[in-house]
Each structure stands twice: as structure tokens, then as C-alpha cells.
Amino acid sequence: MALCLLGMSPNPMPPAACFTPLGRVAHSWMARGPPAPRRLPGGPPSTPPLHAETQAPRQLGHLRRRTWPLTLPPTRPREGARRAGRGEEDPRRGRDARGSFAFPFVPCNDESARGRGARLPGAGFARARVPTGRRSFPAPRTGRATQPRPETPCGSRGRRGIASRAGSSGGAARGQEAPRAMQSAPAWPPPPASLRPSAFPHPALHALHRLARALLFPAYWALDRLLGCCAPGARPSGLAGLRAAAGAAAALLLLLLAGLPLALPALPLWLLLQAWRRPFCYAPPPPCWAPPAPWRPPAQPVRRFGFLSANVCLLPDGLARFSNLSHSQRRAEEVGALLLAALRPSRYGTTGCGPPGPGAPAGALTAALPAGLDFVCLQEVFDPRAAHRLVSRLAPSLGPVLYDVGSLGLQRGPHLKLLGSGLLLASRYPLLRAAFRSFPHARREDALASKGLLSAQAQVGILDGRRVVGFLHCTHLHAPSEDGPLRCKQLTLLLDWIERFEAESRQSGEAVAFSVLLGDLNFDNCSLDHAQEQEHQLFDHFRDPCRLGTRREQPWALGTILNTSTLHHTVVCSPEMLRRALEQEKGRHRYLAGPARGGPRPKPWRGRRLDYVLYRGVAGAPLSPDVEQVTFSTALAGLTDHLAVGLQLRVSALP
């Protein structure tokens, strides 16, 4: 009887059986047959005939539009599916999620009914969803394809709902799978959780900080140039040179005195603003940035990641002259150009098609930076102008960059920090979180710098709907060679800070691909004076691919600190010539720095390795990192007094 009332019975009852007014109207409408198909906008001229099993829903749709223009309030499909799975009462619909409906119908016009969908009264279809104008009908069994109806903007926002069960097991299965299908995939690239472009919480503070630095700049520039005149390599020879140097020093001194009226009120303002300053600046990627495709294990069982650590000695120009280097701004431009070329994808990089061929050495000395780098950590980027030049070179074509790192001003102790940490971190993958902690103790010239540990979390892929992340830790330890106990204290703090950052950043379900420590640790594995640092517990937590044990190195390991007295030699200024020279024992004796405090040189002499790239995995994690290659690069020859160290990790998904 109910099927007869709705006009859906395969064998309609005679008019005498339809004894209600509603039944008589429905039966008379069915006797006339369905209306002619309408032409939809953008559709075919006519709709193909529907199969017998799909004819009834089509007639029901026209019956709804011509007889009962009814609608329901919009519902949220996720919550409705959850209630349907638990069999709870749905307060928004006034019906039991597993039973029939019991709510008053709300009349509406044809457009609202056509756009939202409706339910029709009848016991047999209490749990069946009425097809609306924006839903496409199933293809007929005759094999003729039907033209799908155009999707409305409302449907694109997910308001079409979830089809409820029609009493069959197939309907129940569809009702259980619908919420899972509506779960959206994680966004790529993900937005940074707590990183902001400005180092200050308010634009007014940022403007005041820029004003204070502008007022300080004339006196700062003159003082920097005066310090450069006192450097050992800047001493003139001959009477004419002495006169020129004296005249330049007098002019710089006058400029310094002229800038003091501006610098004296600006210095207290600058010191005061440091209380609100974050310990680093974040350069977001440009709008056109396209990060590497996310790694999706186990469909992609292997992904390679490239890391680079380099001490670029970008001090203020006057201080850089004490290391026999100068022109920090020009060197920053050249370093940025070299890094930009190496950060592009290559054949064997992150997006590469395969590793180096069989028999390739685990360590290599090259005249170019390793291609396909993903993460770069630079040390001694102390000059703010040089840092901005690097960022302006890297950020437009790369991705997120952390720079101007350090806690400046008056710090606990009390200590006056006039220079930052000199750390800069560039990444081709999106960064999620970052933190910096400053070492509490320092001596001599390092007391003016805010050295510490910069930690960052990057997302590199997606595993079963969970994030695949990697941790990066960049540092630069105390420089004076005789302060070994102080470096040991910094190493202990460093380990504690690494564990805390990773514990605070890691969320449940995340898969960790790697944890890498990069930086200039300022101790080697060959000098007896560094015995305390060589036996530190750091090497129990992280793996050093160049180290075999205490004062035992891999045969291919190489020192990374150059002899400063030979930095302007023709050989040292050419990457290819320096590479060929360091392949020979004689060249290493001449161009690599000797042991600390003039101690005996081991044989064969490989130099002092101060720059490290250490790594580790996570116990019990589904991903395992392994070293594929270590690279010692002379590409920065003539631009710094260090060799760059690269590491290529091969991260595999465990079965």
C-alpha cells in the first residue's frame, strides 16, 4: 500500500485499492507517465532512457518537485554518520539514526527543494535518500553511459550528506565507509605552526628596532673600519702606505665622533627592544614556492636527503680581516649563488632516480658543492647585512630560511651580547617549528656572541595519514682551543636541549625519518688537547660517519680548517686547484691547519676536522636512516677558511 501511495510499486494497485486522496493523485499521475526529459545546461540534447531499476527514482524525483516541494535543514555529514553508526538519537532531525523519521515537513519552493534535497513520507522509504538535481544517476545496465549532472557550489562544499541505509547490508556498508571517505588528506605544504616573519610581536616594535639600527649604523660602520685597520694583514708597507693608512684612520675617527650623537640615544633603545625580540627571524617561502613532493612510504620505500654544513666567516668586515678575509658583502653574494645552484634538484638528489654507482666511496673530495641539497646550516653569519644578502638570494628560489639567530642585548650573567649566534638554516622542505637556546657561559672574544643551539622540525612526507618529520640541530661551540672543559659543558647542554625539543615537538603518531646535528664544534679527533671532547657522550647518541673511535678516523676523512696564512694563494683561491692539492700529502701539510697548540702531526696527516654532520634514527620507528656518502667540498675556496661538509642520508621504510 505504501508503495502504491508513492507510485513506486512495480505492479501498481488499481484505483480502487488506492482509497486515500493522496493515493488517487499519485496513481493518476503514474497513469500519464513521466514527463519528457529536460535538457540540462551544458548537457546533451536528450537524456538516454533509464533502466527499469533506475526509472522509479527518476519518477520519484519528478513527483517530489511537482507534488511535495519539501526540504530539510542542512546537516553536517560527519556528525550524522557518527550518530548513525552508534544508533543514537539525532536532535537536529528528530529521528533515530537507525529507525524511521518523525519530524514535521517544512514546505518550500521548488528551487530550495531542488538544491537541498528532501524526504517523502512513506513507510517503505523512511531511510532512503531522495536523489536531487545535483546528484548524478547510476549508469544503466545496458552499457549506455549517462551524462553526469553538473555539480553545484553547494555540493562542492560537502553539503550533499551521507546516504542512509535502505535496510540492506550493502546500504549499511556504504553508511560505514562514508565518513572515512570524507576525511581530507593532510595539506602539503603544511603551514608553519609557530613561525612568524618578524622577530617582534608587534609592527611598532619592529619599526622602532629598524630606527635604532639606522641611527647606530654610521658609528658602527666607522668602528668596523677602524678595527680593520688594526688587523695584522692590513699593515701598510712603505712611507706612502703609512700616510694613506693614517689619513684613512683620521677620517674614520671623525666619522665615528660625528655618529656618536645619534648612537648614544639609539643604543639604550636597541638594548630595551631586545627584551621583546624573538631569538631568530623567519623568511617565509615565496607564494610561487613549490616544495619537493612529499615522501609517501611504503609506496616509495626509499628517499634520499642531502645536508650541508659550512663555516662561511661572514663577520663584520673589520673582524673578518683578523682571519685574513675581507669584503664580507661580496663574499655573501658569491656564497649565496653557489648554494642556490647546489640546492636545486639533481640526478642523485632528493628527487633523483638512483644512488651513485656500485663501488662509489663513502667519502669524496670534490671541487663543487654536492648537488640536490635539502638542508643547509651555515655558521659565522654574524654580519646582519651579509645575512640579508644571503636570504635575498636563497629565499625567492628556495624555501623557508631561519636567520639573524641569537639572543642579543643584556643577558643573564650579566653578559652583553652584541653579536648573534651566526647560524643560518635554509630548507627545501616546509618547517613546522623552531627554537633557539643560548649557551650561558663564554669567555674571551666569544663572550660578545650569542652562540647556542638552533633546532627546527621539518615535514618531509606522509605515512598512512601521519606526518613524516625530520629534526635539524645547528650549533657553533666555543672557539678558543684551550677551553676544552667549557666545550664539554656546552655539549652536555646541547644533548639535553635536543632531547627536550624533540620531545616537545613530536606528536603522537608522527614518524621520525632522521635527527641530524650540524655545525662547527671547534675540536678535532686527532689532537691530544681535545681528549675530553673526543670521549664525550655525544658520540653515544649520534653517529659520526667519519669516526672509527677516539683519535681514529676513516681513511677518507679530511680536515676542514685551512691555514689562514695561505688563504690568498692562487691554489687556495681556486676550488679545482685546491682539490688537487689536498689529494696529496704535501698539499695537506701546506694548506690545512696544523694541530692545536703546535702538537705533533699524525702520519699520514689528514688535517683537523672541526665541522661535523652527525645523525641518528629513532628506536622502534618504521623508518631507518643510513649514510650513502660524505662529501668534503672546496667549492668555497677563497670565500672562507673552512671546507664544506656534506652528508647524504638514505632513509628506508622498514617492512
Sequence and secondary structure as in RCSB ss.txt:
>XXXX:A:sequence
MALCLLGMSPNPMPPAACFTPLGRVAHSWMARGPPAPRRLPGGPPSTPPLHAETQAPRQLGHLRRRTWPLTLPPT
RPREGARRAGRGEEDPRRGRDARGSFAFPFVPCNDESARGRGARLPGAGFARARVPTGRRSFPAPRTGRATQPRP
ETPCGSRGRRGIASRAGSSGGAARGQEAPRAMQSAPAWPPPPASLRPSAFPHPALHALHRLARALLFPAYWALDR
LLGCCAPGARPSGLAGLRAAAGAAAALLLLLLAGLPLALPALPLWLLLQAWRRPFCYAPPPPCWAPPAPWRPPAQ
PVRRFGFLSANVCLLPDGLARFSNLSHSQRRAEEVGALLLAALRPSRYGTTGCGPPGPGAPAGALTAALPAGLDF
VCLQEVFDPRAAHRLVSRLAPSLGPVLYDVGSLGLQRGPHLKLLGSGLLLASRYPLLRAAFRSFPHARREDALAS
KGLLSAQAQVGILDGRRVVGFLHCTHLHAPSEDGPLRCKQLTLLLDWIERFEAESRQSGEAVAFSVLLGDLNFDN
CSLDHAQEQEHQLFDHFRDPCRLGTRREQPWALGTILNTSTLHHTVVCSPEMLRRALEQEKGRHRYLAGPARGGP
RPKPWRGRRLDYVLYRGVAGAPLSPDVEQVTFSTALAGLTDHLAVGLQLRVSALP
>XXXX:A:secstr
 HHHHHT  SS   TTT  SHHHHHHHHHHHH        TTS SS     HHHHHHHHHHHHHHHT  EE    
 HHHHHHHHHHT EETTTTEETTS      EE  HHHHHHH      GGGTT     TTS     TTS       
  HHHHTT S      SSHHHHHHHHHHHHHT     SS   SS  SSSSSSHHHHHHHHHHHHHHHHHHHHHHH
HHHHTSGGG   SHHHHHHHHHHHHHHHHHHHHHHHHHHHHHHHHHHHTTT  S EEE   TT      B TTTS
 EEEEEEEEEEEEE  HHHHGGGT   HHHHHHHHHHHHHHHTS  TTSTT S    TT  SEEEESS  SS  E
EEEEEE  HHHHHHHHHHHTTTS  EEES S  EEETTTEEE B    EEEESS EEEEEEEE S   GGGGGB 
 EEEEEEEEEEEETTEEEEEEEEEEE    TT HHHHHHHHHHHHHHHHHHHHHH  TT EEEEEEEEEE S  S
S GGGHHHHT THHHHSB TTEEETTEE TT    BB GGGTTSTTTT HHHHHHHHTSHHHHHHHB   GGG  
  SS      EEEEEE  TT SEEEEEEEEEEE TTBTTBSB EEEEEEEEEE  
